[in-house]
Structure formats: C-alpha cells, structure tokens
C-alpha cells in the first residue's frame, strides 16, 4: 500500500524524518476519528519504507505496539 504513494520524494522523506514526524504521528494513532488514525498509520508506513533504521525505531519506541492496539 505504501508503494502507491510515489509522489513523496526521497528528499521530502529526509525532511520529514529530521522534523520528528514519527513522534508527531504517534499520538494520532489513538485519535477517535478513524480517518486520522489511518492517515497517521500510512505516514508511518511511508517513513518505515524509506529507512530500515527508522522502521526499527517504530518497534523500539512502542509505536508498532500502539498501531496494533488501534486495530481493536
């Protein structure tokens, strides 16, 4: 699913990563509006696809756990 969003270039991904986008998206996974949760998850997916180290940080910072929780 994340591969379909090619409009976000690699340069933009670095800017988002450096801006701390992961920490900004994390609380949105628990938002009460499903579309906001889904958009936050998609953004995290795109960032994780960009960089393996960033993908690992989703696990170590508890974001993956929070994402699974939001599926309930």
PDB file with SEQRES, HELIX, SHEET and CRYST1 records, atoms N, CA, C and O in Angstrom:
SEQRES   1 A   72  UNK UNK UNK UNK UNK UNK UNK UNK UNK UNK UNK UNK UNK          
SEQRES   2 A   72  UNK UNK UNK UNK UNK UNK UNK UNK UNK UNK UNK UNK UNK          
SEQRES   3 A   72  UNK UNK UNK UNK UNK UNK UNK UNK UNK UNK UNK UNK UNK          
SEQRES   4 A   72  UNK UNK UNK UNK UNK UNK UNK UNK UNK UNK UNK UNK UNK          
SEQRES   5 A   72  UNK UNK UNK UNK UNK UNK UNK UNK UNK UNK UNK UNK UNK          
SEQRES   6 A   72  UNK UNK UNK UNK UNK UNK UNK                                  
HELIX    1 AA1 UNK A    2  UNK A    4  5                                   3    
HELIX    2 AA2 UNK A   10  UNK A   18  1                                   9    
HELIX    3 AA3 UNK A   21  UNK A   26  1                                   6    
HELIX    4 AA4 UNK A   27  UNK A   30  5                                   4    
HELIX    5 AA5 UNK A   34  UNK A   50  1                                  17    
HELIX    6 AA6 UNK A   52  UNK A   60  1                                   9    
HELIX    7 AA7 UNK A   63  UNK A   70  1                                   8    
CRYST1    1.000    1.000    1.000  90.00  90.00  90.00 P 1           1          
ATOM      1  N   UNK A   1       0.814  -1.187   0.000  1.00  0.00           N  
ATOM      2  CA  UNK A   1       0.000   0.000   0.000  1.00  0.00           C  
ATOM      3  C   UNK A   1       0.861   1.256   0.000  1.00  0.00           C  
ATOM      4  O   UNK A   1       0.545   2.224  -0.692  1.00  0.00           O  
ATOM      5  N   UNK A   2       1.928   1.248   0.758  1.00  0.00           N  
ATOM      6  CA  UNK A   2       2.778   2.428   0.842  1.00  0.00           C  
ATOM      7  C   UNK A   2       3.483   2.717  -0.478  1.00  0.00           C  
ATOM      8  O   UNK A   2       3.793   3.867  -0.787  1.00  0.00           O  
ATOM      9  N   UNK A   3       3.733   1.667  -1.253  1.00  0.00           N  
ATOM     10  CA  UNK A   3       4.434   1.857  -2.507  1.00  0.00           C  
ATOM     11  C   UNK A   3       3.626   2.673  -3.500  1.00  0.00           C  
ATOM     12  O   UNK A   3       4.191   3.197  -4.460  1.00  0.00           O  
ATOM     13  N   UNK A   4       2.332   2.795  -3.300  1.00  0.00           N  
ATOM     14  CA  UNK A   4       1.493   3.532  -4.240  1.00  0.00           C  
ATOM     15  C   UNK A   4       1.649   5.036  -4.091  1.00  0.00           C  
ATOM     16  O   UNK A   4       1.179   5.788  -4.944  1.00  0.00           O  
ATOM     17  N   UNK A   5       2.286   5.483  -3.048  1.00  0.00           N  
ATOM     18  CA  UNK A   5       2.438   6.905  -2.817  1.00  0.00           C  
ATOM     19  C   UNK A   5       3.833   7.363  -3.238  1.00  0.00           C  
ATOM     20  O   UNK A   5       4.653   7.731  -2.397  1.00  0.00           O  
ATOM     21  N   UNK A   6       4.091   7.338  -4.525  1.00  0.00           N  
ATOM     22  CA  UNK A   6       5.398   7.716  -5.061  1.00  0.00           C  
ATOM     23  C   UNK A   6       5.584   9.219  -5.130  1.00  0.00           C  
ATOM     24  O   UNK A   6       6.689   9.685  -5.407  1.00  0.00           O  
ATOM     25  N   UNK A   7       4.539   9.987  -4.888  1.00  0.00           N  
ATOM     26  CA  UNK A   7       4.632  11.432  -5.000  1.00  0.00           C  
ATOM     27  C   UNK A   7       5.484  12.044  -3.902  1.00  0.00           C  
ATOM     28  O   UNK A   7       5.905  13.195  -4.024  1.00  0.00           O  
ATOM     29  N   UNK A   8       5.746  11.308  -2.842  1.00  0.00           N  
ATOM     30  CA  UNK A   8       6.631  11.811  -1.788  1.00  0.00           C  
ATOM     31  C   UNK A   8       8.048  11.397  -2.150  1.00  0.00           C  
ATOM     32  O   UNK A   8       8.394  10.218  -2.074  1.00  0.00           O  
ATOM     33  N   UNK A   9       8.863  12.356  -2.540  1.00  0.00           N  
ATOM     34  CA  UNK A   9      10.231  12.069  -2.955  1.00  0.00           C  
ATOM     35  C   UNK A   9      11.131  11.758  -1.783  1.00  0.00           C  
ATOM     36  O   UNK A   9      10.784  12.017  -0.631  1.00  0.00           O  
ATOM     37  N   UNK A  10      12.284  11.203  -2.080  1.00  0.00           N  
ATOM     38  CA  UNK A  10      13.242  10.862  -1.038  1.00  0.00           C  
ATOM     39  C   UNK A  10      13.706  12.093  -0.273  1.00  0.00           C  
ATOM     40  O   UNK A  10      13.942  12.030   0.933  1.00  0.00           O  
ATOM     41  N   UNK A  11      13.834  13.201  -0.971  1.00  0.00           N  
ATOM     42  CA  UNK A  11      14.258  14.432  -0.302  1.00  0.00           C  
ATOM     43  C   UNK A  11      13.224  14.844   0.747  1.00  0.00           C  
ATOM     44  O   UNK A  11      13.586  15.264   1.846  1.00  0.00           O  
ATOM     45  N   UNK A  12      11.951  14.725   0.409  1.00  0.00           N  
ATOM     46  CA  UNK A  12      10.900  15.068   1.367  1.00  0.00           C  
ATOM     47  C   UNK A  12      10.899  14.112   2.554  1.00  0.00           C  
ATOM     48  O   UNK A  12      10.604  14.521   3.677  1.00  0.00           O  
ATOM     49  N   UNK A  13      11.224  12.852   2.320  1.00  0.00           N  
ATOM     50  CA  UNK A  13      11.249  11.883   3.412  1.00  0.00           C  
ATOM     51  C   UNK A  13      12.321  12.247   4.430  1.00  0.00           C  
ATOM     52  O   UNK A  13      12.107  12.105   5.633  1.00  0.00           O  
ATOM     53  N   UNK A  14      13.466  12.713   3.959  1.00  0.00           N  
ATOM     54  CA  UNK A  14      14.520  13.124   4.889  1.00  0.00           C  
ATOM     55  C   UNK A  14      14.085  14.323   5.712  1.00  0.00           C  
ATOM     56  O   UNK A  14      14.376  14.398   6.906  1.00  0.00           O  
ATOM     57  N   UNK A  15      13.394  15.255   5.088  1.00  0.00           N  
ATOM     58  CA  UNK A  15      12.908  16.426   5.802  1.00  0.00           C  
ATOM     59  C   UNK A  15      11.911  16.007   6.873  1.00  0.00           C  
ATOM     60  O   UNK A  15      11.967  16.492   8.003  1.00  0.00           O  
ATOM     61  N   UNK A  16      10.994  15.101   6.517  1.00  0.00           N  
ATOM     62  CA  UNK A  16      10.004  14.630   7.487  1.00  0.00           C  
ATOM     63  C   UNK A  16      10.662  13.892   8.641  1.00  0.00           C  
ATOM     64  O   UNK A  16      10.274  14.059   9.797  1.00  0.00           O  
ATOM     65  N   UNK A  17      11.648  13.083   8.327  1.00  0.00           N  
ATOM     66  CA  UNK A  17      12.359  12.338   9.366  1.00  0.00           C  
ATOM     67  C   UNK A  17      13.080  13.299  10.313  1.00  0.00           C  
ATOM     68  O   UNK A  17      13.012  13.149  11.533  1.00  0.00           O  
ATOM     69  N   UNK A  18      13.766  14.281   9.742  1.00  0.00           N  
ATOM     70  CA  UNK A  18      14.514  15.239  10.560  1.00  0.00           C  
ATOM     71  C   UNK A  18      13.596  16.140  11.376  1.00  0.00           C  
ATOM     72  O   UNK A  18      14.010  16.678  12.402  1.00  0.00           O  
ATOM     73  N   UNK A  19      12.366  16.308  10.934  1.00  0.00           N  
ATOM     74  CA  UNK A  19      11.407  17.152  11.650  1.00  0.00           C  
ATOM     75  C   UNK A  19      10.738  16.411  12.804  1.00  0.00           C  
ATOM     76  O   UNK A  19       9.942  16.993  13.541  1.00  0.00           O  
ATOM     77  N   UNK A  20      11.061  15.126  12.962  1.00  0.00           N  
ATOM     78  CA  UNK A  20      10.471  14.360  14.050  1.00  0.00           C  
ATOM     79  C   UNK A  20       9.052  13.915  13.759  1.00  0.00           C  
ATOM     80  O   UNK A  20       8.218  13.845  14.662  1.00  0.00           O  
ATOM     81  N   UNK A  21       8.780  13.617  12.512  1.00  0.00           N  
ATOM     82  CA  UNK A  21       7.424  13.257  12.099  1.00  0.00           C  
ATOM     83  C   UNK A  21       6.915  12.012  12.818  1.00  0.00           C  
ATOM     84  O   UNK A  21       5.714  11.895  13.060  1.00  0.00           O  
ATOM     85  N   UNK A  22       7.788  11.094  13.160  1.00  0.00           N  
ATOM     86  CA  UNK A  22       7.361   9.872  13.843  1.00  0.00           C  
ATOM     87  C   UNK A  22       6.700  10.220  15.177  1.00  0.00           C  
ATOM     88  O   UNK A  22       5.630   9.703  15.496  1.00  0.00           O  
ATOM     89  N   UNK A  23       7.328  11.082  15.940  1.00  0.00           N  
ATOM     90  CA  UNK A  23       6.770  11.459  17.245  1.00  0.00           C  
ATOM     91  C   UNK A  23       5.509  12.295  17.103  1.00  0.00           C  
ATOM     92  O   UNK A  23       4.658  12.286  17.993  1.00  0.00           O  
ATOM     93  N   UNK A  24       5.379  13.010  16.006  1.00  0.00           N  
ATOM     94  CA  UNK A  24       4.162  13.797  15.777  1.00  0.00           C  
ATOM     95  C   UNK A  24       2.992  12.911  15.367  1.00  0.00           C  
ATOM     96  O   UNK A  24       1.844  13.202  15.703  1.00  0.00           O  
ATOM     97  N   UNK A  25       3.275  11.842  14.650  1.00  0.00           N  
ATOM     98  CA  UNK A  25       2.215  10.951  14.184  1.00  0.00           C  
ATOM     99  C   UNK A  25       1.768   9.953  15.252  1.00  0.00           C  
ATOM    100  O   UNK A  25       0.633   9.478  15.219  1.00  0.00           O  
ATOM    101  N   UNK A  26       2.640   9.640  16.181  1.00  0.00           N  
ATOM    102  CA  UNK A  26       2.352   8.613  17.185  1.00  0.00           C  
ATOM    103  C   UNK A  26       1.037   8.841  17.935  1.00  0.00           C  
ATOM    104  O   UNK A  26       0.235   7.910  18.012  1.00  0.00           O  
ATOM    105  N   UNK A  27       0.771  10.025  18.490  1.00  0.00           N  
ATOM    106  CA  UNK A  27      -0.486  10.198  19.220  1.00  0.00           C  
ATOM    107  C   UNK A  27      -1.724  10.137  18.323  1.00  0.00           C  
ATOM    108  O   UNK A  27      -2.825   9.856  18.795  1.00  0.00           O  
ATOM    109  N   UNK A  28      -1.541  10.397  17.046  1.00  0.00           N  
ATOM    110  CA  UNK A  28      -2.686  10.362  16.135  1.00  0.00           C  
ATOM    111  C   UNK A  28      -3.186   8.948  15.878  1.00  0.00           C  
ATOM    112  O   UNK A  28      -4.303   8.766  15.392  1.00  0.00           O  
ATOM    113  N   UNK A  29      -2.374   7.944  16.199  1.00  0.00           N  
ATOM    114  CA  UNK A  29      -2.820   6.554  16.055  1.00  0.00           C  
ATOM    115  C   UNK A  29      -3.956   6.232  17.019  1.00  0.00           C  
ATOM    116  O   UNK A  29      -4.710   5.285  16.794  1.00  0.00           O  
ATOM    117  N   UNK A  30      -4.083   7.007  18.084  1.00  0.00           N  
ATOM    118  CA  UNK A  30      -5.131   6.775  19.081  1.00  0.00           C  
ATOM    119  C   UNK A  30      -6.280   7.776  18.968  1.00  0.00           C  
ATOM    120  O   UNK A  30      -7.145   7.827  19.842  1.00  0.00           O  
ATOM    121  N   UNK A  31      -6.293   8.557  17.913  1.00  0.00           N  
ATOM    122  CA  UNK A  31      -7.363   9.528  17.706  1.00  0.00           C  
ATOM    123  C   UNK A  31      -8.697   8.806  17.572  1.00  0.00           C  
ATOM    124  O   UNK A  31      -8.737   7.659  17.127  1.00  0.00           O  
ATOM    125  N   UNK A  32      -9.778   9.457  17.947  1.00  0.00           N  
ATOM    126  CA  UNK A  32     -11.087   8.807  17.877  1.00  0.00           C  
ATOM    127  C   UNK A  32     -11.691   8.843  16.476  1.00  0.00           C  
ATOM    128  O   UNK A  32     -12.705   8.191  16.228  1.00  0.00           O  
ATOM    129  N   UNK A  33     -11.083   9.594  15.556  1.00  0.00           N  
ATOM    130  CA  UNK A  33     -11.552   9.647  14.173  1.00  0.00           C  
ATOM    131  C   UNK A  33     -10.759   8.617  13.359  1.00  0.00           C  
ATOM    132  O   UNK A  33      -9.543   8.753  13.224  1.00  0.00           O  
ATOM    133  N   UNK A  34     -11.419   7.599  12.819  1.00  0.00           N  
ATOM    134  CA  UNK A  34     -10.720   6.532  12.103  1.00  0.00           C  
ATOM    135  C   UNK A  34      -9.861   7.020  10.929  1.00  0.00           C  
ATOM    136  O   UNK A  34      -8.787   6.470  10.685  1.00  0.00           O  
ATOM    137  N   UNK A  35     -10.312   8.028  10.211  1.00  0.00           N  
ATOM    138  CA  UNK A  35      -9.533   8.520   9.069  1.00  0.00           C  
ATOM    139  C   UNK A  35      -8.210   9.121   9.533  1.00  0.00           C  
ATOM    140  O   UNK A  35      -7.197   8.992   8.845  1.00  0.00           O  
ATOM    141  N   UNK A  36      -8.210   9.765  10.673  1.00  0.00           N  
ATOM    142  CA  UNK A  36      -6.971  10.328  11.218  1.00  0.00           C  
ATOM    143  C   UNK A  36      -6.030   9.205  11.623  1.00  0.00           C  
ATOM    144  O   UNK A  36      -4.830   9.282  11.360  1.00  0.00           O  
ATOM    145  N   UNK A  37      -6.554   8.163  12.259  1.00  0.00           N  
ATOM    146  CA  UNK A  37      -5.734   7.003  12.614  1.00  0.00           C  
ATOM    147  C   UNK A  37      -5.116   6.381  11.363  1.00  0.00           C  
ATOM    148  O   UNK A  37      -3.926   6.069  11.341  1.00  0.00           O  
ATOM    149  N   UNK A  38      -5.919   6.206  10.339  1.00  0.00           N  
ATOM    150  CA  UNK A  38      -5.455   5.569   9.108  1.00  0.00           C  
ATOM    151  C   UNK A  38      -4.397   6.415   8.409  1.00  0.00           C  
ATOM    152  O   UNK A  38      -3.417   5.880   7.891  1.00  0.00           O  
ATOM    153  N   UNK A  39      -4.587   7.715   8.390  1.00  0.00           N  
ATOM    154  CA  UNK A  39      -3.625   8.601   7.745  1.00  0.00           C  
ATOM    155  C   UNK A  39      -2.306   8.614   8.500  1.00  0.00           C  
ATOM    156  O   UNK A  39      -1.238   8.636   7.887  1.00  0.00           O  
ATOM    157  N   UNK A  40      -2.371   8.601   9.822  1.00  0.00           N  
ATOM    158  CA  UNK A  40      -1.157   8.547  10.629  1.00  0.00           C  
ATOM    159  C   UNK A  40      -0.416   7.236  10.385  1.00  0.00           C  
ATOM    160  O   UNK A  40       0.809   7.227  10.256  1.00  0.00           O  
ATOM    161  N   UNK A  41      -1.153   6.131  10.321  1.00  0.00           N  
ATOM    162  CA  UNK A  41      -0.539   4.826  10.060  1.00  0.00           C  
ATOM    163  C   UNK A  41       0.099   4.798   8.684  1.00  0.00           C  
ATOM    164  O   UNK A  41       1.178   4.231   8.513  1.00  0.00           O  
ATOM    165  N   UNK A  42      -0.545   5.396   7.711  1.00  0.00           N  
ATOM    166  CA  UNK A  42       0.014   5.447   6.359  1.00  0.00           C  
ATOM    167  C   UNK A  42       1.301   6.263   6.336  1.00  0.00           C  
ATOM    168  O   UNK A  42       2.276   5.879   5.692  1.00  0.00           O  
ATOM    169  N   UNK A  43       1.297   7.386   7.038  1.00  0.00           N  
ATOM    170  CA  UNK A  43       2.507   8.202   7.115  1.00  0.00           C  
ATOM    171  C   UNK A  43       3.659   7.452   7.762  1.00  0.00           C  
ATOM    172  O   UNK A  43       4.794   7.534   7.294  1.00  0.00           O  
ATOM    173  N   UNK A  44       3.377   6.723   8.832  1.00  0.00           N  
ATOM    174  CA  UNK A  44       4.416   5.926   9.481  1.00  0.00           C  
ATOM    175  C   UNK A  44       4.910   4.811   8.567  1.00  0.00           C  
ATOM    176  O   UNK A  44       6.099   4.490   8.544  1.00  0.00           O  
ATOM    177  N   UNK A  45       3.991   4.230   7.821  1.00  0.00           N  
ATOM    178  CA  UNK A  45       4.359   3.185   6.866  1.00  0.00           C  
ATOM    179  C   UNK A  45       5.318   3.737   5.812  1.00  0.00           C  
ATOM    180  O   UNK A  45       6.309   3.096   5.461  1.00  0.00           O  
ATOM    181  N   UNK A  46       5.011   4.919   5.320  1.00  0.00           N  
ATOM    182  CA  UNK A  46       5.867   5.527   4.304  1.00  0.00           C  
ATOM    183  C   UNK A  46       7.251   5.822   4.853  1.00  0.00           C  
ATOM    184  O   UNK A  46       8.253   5.591   4.176  1.00  0.00           O  
ATOM    185  N   UNK A  47       7.313   6.332   6.079  1.00  0.00           N  
ATOM    186  CA  UNK A  47       8.604   6.612   6.698  1.00  0.00           C  
ATOM    187  C   UNK A  47       9.386   5.323   6.946  1.00  0.00           C  
ATOM    188  O   UNK A  47      10.601   5.284   6.750  1.00  0.00           O  
ATOM    189  N   UNK A  48       8.693   4.272   7.373  1.00  0.00           N  
ATOM    190  CA  UNK A  48       9.365   2.990   7.636  1.00  0.00           C  
ATOM    191  C   UNK A  48       9.900   2.380   6.350  1.00  0.00           C  
ATOM    192  O   UNK A  48      10.963   1.760   6.360  1.00  0.00           O  
ATOM    193  N   UNK A  49       9.192   2.543   5.257  1.00  0.00           N  
ATOM    194  CA  UNK A  49       9.665   2.027   3.966  1.00  0.00           C  
ATOM    195  C   UNK A  49      10.891   2.776   3.478  1.00  0.00           C  
ATOM    196  O   UNK A  49      11.688   2.238   2.710  1.00  0.00           O  
ATOM    197  N   UNK A  50      11.041   3.998   3.916  1.00  0.00           N  
ATOM    198  CA  UNK A  50      12.159   4.821   3.468  1.00  0.00           C  
ATOM    199  C   UNK A  50      13.479   4.381   4.090  1.00  0.00           C  
ATOM    200  O   UNK A  50      14.520   4.416   3.433  1.00  0.00           O  
ATOM    201  N   UNK A  51      13.439   3.967   5.361  1.00  0.00           N  
ATOM    202  CA  UNK A  51      14.677   3.752   6.090  1.00  0.00           C  
ATOM    203  C   UNK A  51      14.519   2.594   7.078  1.00  0.00           C  
ATOM    204  O   UNK A  51      13.608   2.607   7.906  1.00  0.00           O  
ATOM    205  N   UNK A  52      15.389   1.608   6.995  1.00  0.00           N  
ATOM    206  CA  UNK A  52      15.308   0.448   7.876  1.00  0.00           C  
ATOM    207  C   UNK A  52      15.518   0.827   9.341  1.00  0.00           C  
ATOM    208  O   UNK A  52      14.852   0.294  10.229  1.00  0.00           O  
ATOM    209  N   UNK A  53      16.439   1.744   9.584  1.00  0.00           N  
ATOM    210  CA  UNK A  53      16.695   2.178  10.958  1.00  0.00           C  
ATOM    211  C   UNK A  53      15.452   2.858  11.542  1.00  0.00           C  
ATOM    212  O   UNK A  53      15.121   2.666  12.712  1.00  0.00           O  
ATOM    213  N   UNK A  54      14.783   3.638  10.727  1.00  0.00           N  
ATOM    214  CA  UNK A  54      13.555   4.292  11.164  1.00  0.00           C  
ATOM    215  C   UNK A  54      12.470   3.257  11.430  1.00  0.00           C  
ATOM    216  O   UNK A  54      11.699   3.396  12.380  1.00  0.00           O  
ATOM    217  N   UNK A  55      12.403   2.219  10.597  1.00  0.00           N  
ATOM    218  CA  UNK A  55      11.425   1.148  10.800  1.00  0.00           C  
ATOM    219  C   UNK A  55      11.685   0.443  12.134  1.00  0.00           C  
ATOM    220  O   UNK A  55      10.741   0.107  12.850  1.00  0.00           O  
ATOM    221  N   UNK A  56      12.951   0.219  12.468  1.00  0.00           N  
ATOM    222  CA  UNK A  56      13.291  -0.404  13.741  1.00  0.00           C  
ATOM    223  C   UNK A  56      12.895   0.490  14.920  1.00  0.00           C  
ATOM    224  O   UNK A  56      12.508   0.001  15.982  1.00  0.00           O  
ATOM    225  N   UNK A  57      12.999   1.802  14.716  1.00  0.00           N  
ATOM    226  CA  UNK A  57      12.638   2.717  15.799  1.00  0.00           C  
ATOM    227  C   UNK A  57      11.137   2.673  16.086  1.00  0.00           C  
ATOM    228  O   UNK A  57      10.715   2.979  17.202  1.00  0.00           O  
ATOM    229  N   UNK A  58      10.331   2.298  15.101  1.00  0.00           N  
ATOM    230  CA  UNK A  58       8.893   2.162  15.343  1.00  0.00           C  
ATOM    231  C   UNK A  58       8.621   1.050  16.351  1.00  0.00           C  
ATOM    232  O   UNK A  58       7.654   1.109  17.110  1.00  0.00           O  
ATOM    233  N   UNK A  59       9.475   0.049  16.350  1.00  0.00           N  
ATOM    234  CA  UNK A  59       9.328  -1.055  17.295  1.00  0.00           C  
ATOM    235  C   UNK A  59       9.882  -0.652  18.659  1.00  0.00           C  
ATOM    236  O   UNK A  59       9.223  -0.858  19.678  1.00  0.00           O  
ATOM    237  N   UNK A  60      11.068  -0.089  18.690  1.00  0.00           N  
ATOM    238  CA  UNK A  60      11.708   0.228  19.964  1.00  0.00           C  
ATOM    239  C   UNK A  60      11.002   1.347  20.723  1.00  0.00           C  
ATOM    240  O   UNK A  60      11.066   1.391  21.951  1.00  0.00           O  
ATOM    241  N   UNK A  61      10.335   2.244  20.018  1.00  0.00           N  
ATOM    242  CA  UNK A  61       9.642   3.349  20.673  1.00  0.00           C  
ATOM    243  C   UNK A  61       8.188   3.026  20.997  1.00  0.00           C  
ATOM    244  O   UNK A  61       7.446   3.890  21.465  1.00  0.00           O  
ATOM    245  N   UNK A  62       7.780   1.779  20.750  1.00  0.00           N  
ATOM    246  CA  UNK A  62       6.433   1.360  21.107  1.00  0.00           C  
ATOM    247  C   UNK A  62       5.350   1.774  20.119  1.00  0.00           C  
ATOM    248  O   UNK A  62       4.161   1.628  20.404  1.00  0.00           O  
ATOM    249  N   UNK A  63       5.748   2.279  18.981  1.00  0.00           N  
ATOM    250  CA  UNK A  63       4.762   2.742  18.003  1.00  0.00           C  
ATOM    251  C   UNK A  63       4.067   1.561  17.338  1.00  0.00           C  
ATOM    252  O   UNK A  63       2.865   1.616  17.078  1.00  0.00           O  
ATOM    253  N   UNK A  64       4.796   0.515  17.065  1.00  0.00           N  
ATOM    254  CA  UNK A  64       4.187  -0.667  16.457  1.00  0.00           C  
ATOM    255  C   UNK A  64       3.136  -1.255  17.393  1.00  0.00           C  
ATOM    256  O   UNK A  64       2.058  -1.660  16.957  1.00  0.00           O  
ATOM    257  N   UNK A  65       3.456  -1.294  18.663  1.00  0.00           N  
ATOM    258  CA  UNK A  65       2.516  -1.788  19.670  1.00  0.00           C  
ATOM    259  C   UNK A  65       1.254  -0.915  19.704  1.00  0.00           C  
ATOM    260  O   UNK A  65       0.138  -1.423  19.804  1.00  0.00           O  
ATOM    261  N   UNK A  66       1.449   0.381  19.622  1.00  0.00           N  
ATOM    262  CA  UNK A  66       0.321   1.310  19.615  1.00  0.00           C  
ATOM    263  C   UNK A  66      -0.520   1.144  18.352  1.00  0.00           C  
ATOM    264  O   UNK A  66      -1.744   1.260  18.393  1.00  0.00           O  
ATOM    265  N   UNK A  67       0.138   0.875  17.241  1.00  0.00           N  
ATOM    266  CA  UNK A  67      -0.572   0.650  15.974  1.00  0.00           C  
ATOM    267  C   UNK A  67      -1.430  -0.595  16.050  1.00  0.00           C  
ATOM    268  O   UNK A  67      -2.575  -0.587  15.598  1.00  0.00           O  
ATOM    269  N   UNK A  68      -0.897  -1.657  16.611  1.00  0.00           N  
ATOM    270  CA  UNK A  68      -1.663  -2.889  16.771  1.00  0.00           C  
ATOM    271  C   UNK A  68      -2.840  -2.655  17.716  1.00  0.00           C  
ATOM    272  O   UNK A  68      -3.935  -3.165  17.476  1.00  0.00           O  
ATOM    273  N   UNK A  69      -2.630  -1.903  18.766  1.00  0.00           N  
ATOM    274  CA  UNK A  69      -3.698  -1.588  19.703  1.00  0.00           C  
ATOM    275  C   UNK A  69      -4.849  -0.845  19.011  1.00  0.00           C  
ATOM    276  O   UNK A  69      -6.020  -1.072  19.312  1.00  0.00           O  
ATOM    277  N   UNK A  70      -4.492   0.039  18.087  1.00  0.00           N  
ATOM    278  CA  UNK A  70      -5.528   0.821  17.409  1.00  0.00           C  
ATOM    279  C   UNK A  70      -6.373  -0.012  16.455  1.00  0.00           C  
ATOM    280  O   UNK A  70      -7.410   0.458  15.989  1.00  0.00           O  
ATOM    281  N   UNK A  71      -5.956  -1.232  16.154  1.00  0.00           N  
ATOM    282  CA  UNK A  71      -6.727  -2.106  15.289  1.00  0.00           C  
ATOM    283  C   UNK A  71      -7.927  -2.695  16.003  1.00  0.00           C  
ATOM    284  O   UNK A  71      -8.853  -3.175  15.349  1.00  0.00           O  
ATOM    285  N   UNK A  72      -7.936  -2.672  17.312  1.00  0.00           N  
ATOM    286  CA  UNK A  72      -9.034  -3.276  18.105  1.00  0.00           C  
ATOM    287  C   UNK A  72     -10.316  -2.521  17.933  1.00  0.00           C  
ATOM    288  O   UNK A  72     -11.332  -2.889  18.523  1.00  0.00           O  
TER     289      UNK A  72                                                      
END                                                                             
